Amino acid sequence: MDEMVSICGLLCNECGAFLATKNNDDAKRAEVAQLWHKTYKVHLKPEDINCSGCLSDAEPLFGHCRVCQVRKCGKAKAIENCAYCDEYACEELEKIFQMAPETKKRLDQIRSKL
């Protein structure tokens, strides 16, 4: 599968929720729910772990993706990802960079080719 870069620069195709949904894998859903509970201190059940990817307009969409301000902004601007934004990198995106530094590197690489 080609890289599926989310609006903020995460790779949907490497996300546990996306992979569990794509493969209809309940064991993966349970693994991701436990990992994210430990990592992010949120209570998740395996049945919460479903997502078609950030760029998708179709269900299912993971709970956080539904309320993500960066995703909402990118969708409203109809951009492929934040690398294409005239306001790159905004304050909201900087918060994501702090949690997931690889997203900045990925978006910077994309932006350098525009």
C-alpha positions in Angstrom: 0.0 0.0 0.0 1.2 3.5 -0.8 1.7 6.0 2.0 -1.6 7.4 3.1 -0.6 10.7 4.7 -3.2 12.3 7.0 -3.8 16.0 7.0 -1.4 16.5 10.0 1.3 14.2 8.5 0.6 10.9 10.4 0.6 7.8 8.2 -2.9 6.4 8.2 -1.7 3.2 6.6 0.5 2.6 9.6 -2.2 3.4 12.2 -3.4 0.5 14.3 -7.1 1.7 14.0 -6.9 1.9 10.3 -5.2 -1.5 9.9 -7.6 -3.2 12.3 -10.5 -1.7 10.3 -9.1 -2.6 6.9 -8.4 -6.2 8.0 -11.5 -6.5 10.2 -9.1 -7.7 12.9 -10.6 -7.8 16.4 -7.3 -8.9 18.0 -5.6 -5.8 16.6 -8.5 -3.6 17.8 -7.9 -5.0 21.4 -4.1 -4.5 21.1 -4.6 -0.8 19.9 -7.2 -0.1 22.6 -4.8 -1.3 25.3 -1.8 0.5 23.8 -3.6 3.8 23.4 -5.0 3.5 26.9 -1.5 3.2 28.3 0.0 5.8 26.0 -2.7 8.5 26.0 -4.5 7.7 29.3 -7.9 7.3 27.6 -10.4 4.6 28.1 -11.0 2.8 24.9 -12.8 -0.5 24.2 -11.8 -2.7 21.2 -15.0 -1.8 19.5 -13.9 1.9 19.6 -11.0 1.1 17.3 -12.3 1.7 13.8 -11.2 4.2 11.2 -11.2 4.5 7.4 -8.5 7.1 7.5 -8.3 10.8 8.2 -8.8 11.7 4.5 -11.9 9.7 4.2 -15.4 11.2 4.4 -16.9 7.8 5.0 -17.5 6.0 8.2 -16.1 4.7 10.3 -13.9 7.5 11.6 -12.0 7.2 14.9 -13.4 9.4 17.6 -10.5 11.8 17.9 -10.3 12.2 14.1 -13.9 13.4 14.2 -13.1 16.3 16.5 -9.5 17.0 15.4 -9.2 20.8 14.7 -6.3 20.2 12.2 -8.4 17.7 10.2 -11.4 20.0 10.3 -9.3 22.9 9.0 -7.6 20.9 6.3 -11.0 19.5 5.1 -12.5 23.1 5.1 -9.5 24.3 3.0 -9.8 21.2 0.7 -6.0 20.6 1.0 -4.3 17.2 0.7 -2.4 17.8 3.9 -1.0 20.7 6.0 2.2 20.9 3.8 -0.1 22.5 1.2 -1.4 25.2 3.6 -0.5 28.9 3.2 -0.5 29.1 7.1 2.0 26.2 7.6 2.8 25.5 10.4 0.0 26.8 12.5 -0.3 26.7 16.3 -2.6 23.6 16.2 -0.2 21.7 14.0 2.7 22.6 16.3 0.9 20.8 19.1 0.8 17.6 17.0 4.5 18.1 16.1 5.2 18.0 19.9 3.4 14.6 20.3 4.5 13.1 17.0 7.7 14.7 15.7 7.9 12.5 12.6 4.9 14.4 11.3 6.9 17.6 11.0 9.7 15.9 9.1 7.2 14.2 6.7 5.3 17.5 6.0 8.5 19.4 5.6 9.6 16.9 3.0 6.3 17.2 1.1 6.5 21.0 1.3 10.0 21.1 0.0 8.8 19.4 -3.2 5.9 21.8 -3.9 
